[in-house]
Amino acid sequence: MDNNTVLIAGALDHLMRHTLTGCQLAAHHAAQLLGVLSEQADLDSETRCLCDRMCEHLESDLEAGHV
């Protein structure tokens, strides 16, 4: 598996854990991995944009205490 695939799998795992349990730590880890992904130069622009948007959404929810 290449690095981006590992990052995507990890982000999805944490995002799923957060969605199913409401775990704030999982949301934080998902946001971190999505942030790293959004900065990858070899990622296509649409996927980069999606990662960036989800990262921002999770971070906003964490800051507002919605998670």
Backbone as CSV, one residue per row, in Angstrom:
resi,resn,N_x,N_y,N_z,CA_x,CA_y,CA_z,C_x,C_y,C_z
1,MET,0.838,-1.182,0.000,0.000,0.000,0.000,0.880,1.241,0.000
2,ASP,0.476,2.225,-0.781,1.250,3.465,-0.767,0.828,4.328,0.430
3,ASN,1.577,5.383,0.672,1.373,6.237,1.835,-0.026,6.844,1.867
4,ASN,-0.518,7.336,0.714,-1.839,7.949,0.683,-2.929,6.942,1.027
5,THR,-2.794,5.723,0.556,-3.779,4.684,0.854,-3.820,4.393,2.346
6,VAL,-2.663,4.341,2.964,-2.582,4.108,4.408,-3.232,5.265,5.161
7,LEU,-2.959,6.493,4.742,-3.557,7.662,5.388,-5.077,7.683,5.233
8,ILE,-5.561,7.366,4.033,-7.003,7.344,3.788,-7.671,6.273,4.641
9,ALA,-7.077,5.083,4.679,-7.638,3.997,5.484,-7.681,4.378,6.962
10,GLY,-6.618,4.992,7.447,-6.581,5.420,8.843,-7.607,6.493,9.144
11,ALA,-7.729,7.471,8.246,-8.699,8.546,8.440,-10.122,7.998,8.448
12,LEU,-10.415,7.088,7.522,-11.757,6.496,7.479,-12.044,5.662,8.721
13,ASP,-11.046,4.944,9.210,-11.221,4.148,10.426,-11.573,5.045,11.610
14,HIS,-10.821,6.134,11.780,-11.086,7.056,12.888,-12.419,7.773,12.699
15,LEU,-12.730,8.155,11.479,-13.994,8.829,11.206,-15.171,7.901,11.514
16,MET,-15.059,6.636,11.131,-16.113,5.671,11.422,-16.257,5.477,12.932
17,ARG,-15.136,5.355,13.633,-15.180,5.187,15.090,-15.858,6.394,15.739
18,HIS,-15.520,7.583,15.267,-16.136,8.796,15.793,-17.637,8.814,15.509
19,THR,-18.027,8.454,14.293,-19.431,8.454,13.910,-20.231,7.450,14.734
20,LEU,-19.664,6.281,14.960,-20.380,5.229,15.683,-20.420,5.433,17.192
21,THR,-19.378,6.064,17.743,-19.284,6.156,19.202,-19.294,7.580,19.749
22,GLY,-19.055,8.558,18.881,-18.956,9.936,19.351,-17.622,10.258,19.994
23,CYS,-16.654,9.379,19.816,-15.339,9.542,20.449,-14.625,10.795,19.916
24,GLN,-14.326,11.726,20.821,-13.634,12.962,20.437,-12.213,12.703,19.975
25,LEU,-11.548,11.752,20.604,-10.175,11.450,20.213,-10.129,10.908,18.786
26,ALA,-11.094,10.072,18.431,-11.164,9.552,17.065,-11.403,10.689,16.075
27,ALA,-12.249,11.650,16.438,-12.491,12.811,15.576,-11.208,13.611,15.400
28,HIS,-10.471,13.776,16.488,-9.203,14.513,16.433,-8.191,13.808,15.526
29,HIS,-8.068,12.498,15.683,-7.131,11.737,14.851,-7.551,11.764,13.375
30,ALA,-8.847,11.644,13.117,-9.340,11.710,11.739,-9.001,13.066,11.134
31,ALA,-9.231,14.138,11.877,-8.928,15.481,11.381,-7.441,15.634,11.084
32,GLN,-6.601,15.105,11.959,-5.155,15.182,11.729,-4.762,14.463,10.439
33,LEU,-5.256,13.249,10.269,-4.902,12.479,9.073,-5.459,13.134,7.811
34,LEU,-6.675,13.655,7.878,-7.252,14.338,6.720,-6.464,15.601,6.386
35,GLY,-5.961,16.282,7.416,-5.127,17.462,7.190,-3.830,17.109,6.488
36,VAL,-3.223,16.015,6.903,-1.996,15.538,6.248,-2.299,15.176,4.797
37,LEU,-3.402,14.471,4.585,-3.783,14.079,3.227,-4.013,15.289,2.335
38,SER,-4.664,16.312,2.866,-4.982,17.483,2.041,-3.729,18.235,1.602
39,GLU,-2.605,17.952,2.251,-1.343,18.603,1.887,-0.477,17.761,0.953
40,GLN,-0.928,16.558,0.600,-0.150,15.678,-0.273,-0.187,16.192,-1.711
41,ALA,0.974,16.427,-2.273,1.077,16.973,-3.631,0.597,15.980,-4.689
42,ASP,0.720,14.691,-4.415,0.350,13.699,-5.419,-1.114,13.262,-5.334
43,LEU,-1.905,13.919,-4.494,-3.330,13.628,-4.379,-4.090,14.505,-5.366
44,ASP,-5.105,13.939,-6.026,-5.852,14.745,-6.991,-6.600,15.869,-6.275
45,SER,-6.891,16.926,-6.994,-7.442,18.138,-6.385,-8.816,17.915,-5.754
46,GLU,-9.645,17.072,-6.334,-10.972,16.824,-5.764,-10.868,16.113,-4.421
47,THR,-10.022,15.095,-4.347,-9.839,14.362,-3.093,-9.194,15.267,-2.058
48,ARG,-8.244,16.079,-2.473,-7.589,17.026,-1.563,-8.621,17.982,-0.966
49,CYS,-9.512,18.476,-1.812,-10.560,19.400,-1.362,-11.503,18.718,-0.372
50,LEU,-11.901,17.479,-0.659,-12.780,16.738,0.248,-12.121,16.503,1.600
51,CYS,-10.859,16.133,1.586,-10.122,15.915,2.835,-10.031,17.200,3.640
52,ASP,-9.739,18.291,2.967,-9.617,19.585,3.626,-10.950,20.012,4.243
53,ARG,-12.032,19.836,3.498,-13.354,20.216,3.993,-13.756,19.402,5.216
54,MET,-13.530,18.084,5.174,-13.896,17.239,6.306,-13.027,17.548,7.512
55,CYS,-11.762,17.812,7.289,-10.851,18.189,8.369,-11.353,19.469,9.049
56,GLU,-11.698,20.465,8.256,-12.204,21.726,8.798,-13.503,21.518,9.567
57,HIS,-14.383,20.669,9.051,-15.655,20.386,9.722,-15.414,19.732,11.086
58,LEU,-14.561,18.721,11.123,-14.263,18.043,12.379,-13.618,18.990,13.385
59,GLU,-12.661,19.786,12.922,-11.992,20.728,13.822,-12.964,21.767,14.365
60,SER,-13.863,22.233,13.516,-14.867,23.209,13.936,-15.780,22.606,14.996
61,ASP,-16.238,21.371,14.778,-17.084,20.697,15.746,-16.353,20.463,17.067
62,LEU,-15.070,20.084,16.979,-14.297,19.868,18.203,-14.156,21.156,18.989
63,GLU,-13.866,22.266,18.307,-13.703,23.547,18.972,-15.002,24.025,19.603
64,ALA,-16.135,23.752,18.937,-17.434,24.186,19.437,-17.995,23.232,20.484
65,GLY,-17.324,22.095,20.686,-17.788,21.127,21.654,-18.961,20.298,21.166
66,HIS,-19.160,20.243,19.858,-20.271,19.477,19.298,-19.948,17.997,19.174
67,VAL,-18.744,17.614,19.473,-18.368,16.214,19.342,-18.143,15.624,20.693
